[in-house]
Amino acid sequence: AFLGAATPFQTYAAPLARNALVAEAGLAWRATATTTLGVSYSAAISDKAHDHALKGRIDVRF
């Protein structure tokens, strides 16, 4: 409960798999002196669930 709150609160989430493989890999390439391009892949795989993510990133410094 929050300080001063009259009633407590509860949070709910999906249950975590007991045995799961979790992996992540990524690459980054400095295209110019101020620009970096990147891509990464992450996965969480179990017998009941599969979660995959592919992320792209552009960083520009000035």
Buried (B, 14 or more C-beta within 10 A) or exposed (E): EEEEEEEEEEEEEEEEBEEBEEEEEEEEEEEEEEEBBBEBEBBBBBEEEEEEEEEEEEEEEE
